[in-house]
Amino acid sequence: MSWEGLNRRQFPRAMFPCLVKLILPGSIGDALLTHTENISTGGICIILRKGMEKFALLDVEIDLMDGDEHIVSRGKVVWVVRRKATDPVKPSCYDMGIEFIDIKPEGRKRIQYLVDHLGKIDQRAKL
């Protein structure tokens, strides 16, 4: 399912800081390490110091920090937004939306469980 032309809210998301490794196809040993801003079954929002080209393809490896295997998928950059620098000493960062292209059903189920579980906790906190 593609995010292009769709309301991204179709994919409920959880604010959850997973560890993420990004590898650009064709790169040898070059990986970017970052974390999620939020996660959904459709993709992730990450934070990077340097932006990437929209529609760039990359390999994504996500550690949900639950003791289970990392979730691996191909991803596509679907949006990039530069954050405003809040401190003159710190560089500005980029928020990036990455759509999962070929995530396995088991990985999608684990993310769905996480989103559902955190949503229930959030609902209880609002009561």
N, C-alpha and C positions, 0 to 999 in steps of 0.2 A: 504494500500500500504506500502510495507516494504522498508527501506533504505538499507538493507543488499544487497550488490552487485550492488547497483544503484549509479549513480552519484547524490550526494546530491543536486547539483545545479538544479535538476529537480524541486525542490520546491523553487520558488523565496522567498527570505526572506527580512525582514525589520529589521533594527537596531532600536529596540524599547524596552525601559526598563520597561517591565511589572513586576508586583509583582507576585511571584510564591510560592505556598505552596506545599511541597512534603511530602507524607506520605507513609512509607513502609508498605505493607500489614502485618497484624498481630501485628503491633505496637499499643500500647494503649496510645493515647494522645501525642505521639512523632511526631513532625512535624519539617521539616526544612524549614526555610523561606529564600528566595533568590530573585534574579531578573534575567530577561533574558538578554543575550547578543544580541540575535536576535530571531526572531520568523517567522515561516512559517506555511502553512496549514498542513505540514507533521510532524512538531515537533518544539522543542525549543532548543536553546543552553543556558545553565545556567552556573553560576559561583558558586562554593562551596569551602569551606576551606578544606574539606575532600572528597576524591574520593569515588566512589561507584563501585561495581562490574559490569562489562559489562554484559548486558542482564538481569540485575536486573529489576524486575517489581515494579512499584510504582503507587500511585494515585497522580495525578497532578491537582492543582487548580490554575487557572490563572486569575488575575485581570488586565484587559486591562485599568483600570482607566478611563473608559468611562461612569461611572454611571450605567451601566447595570450589570446583574448577572455575577458572576465568571464563567469561562469556566472550566468544569470538564471533565477529561479523565483519562483513565488508560494510563500509559506510560512505555516504555522500554528503558533502558540505552543502546545506540548503540555505543557510543565511549566516551572515557575519556582521556584527555590530561592534564598533569601537567604543569602549567606555571612555568617559571623560576622566582625565587625570585629576585625582583629588589631592595630590601632594606633588609639588614641583620636583621632588627628588625621585619619586617612584615613577617608573614608566607606565603609560596607560596600557590596558589589556584589551583583549577582544573576547566577546561572547560569541560562540559559534554553535549553530544547530547542526547536528549530524543525524541523518536519517539512516536507520538500519536497512540494508539492502537484502542480505541473505542470512539473517539471524536464524538459528535453529529453533525449532519449537520448544525444546527444553529450556533454552536461554530465555525465550519470550515468556514462558510460564514462570520462571524464577523472578523475572522483572515484574510480571503482573502480580505475583504474590506479594512482592515488596511494596508496590504501589498501593495495593488493596490494604495491606497491613498498616502502612503508615497513614493511609487515609482514615482508617478506623480510629487510630490513635489521635489524629488531628480532630476528628469529629467529637471524640470524648472530651478533649481538652476545651472545646468550645462550649460544652454544656455547663 
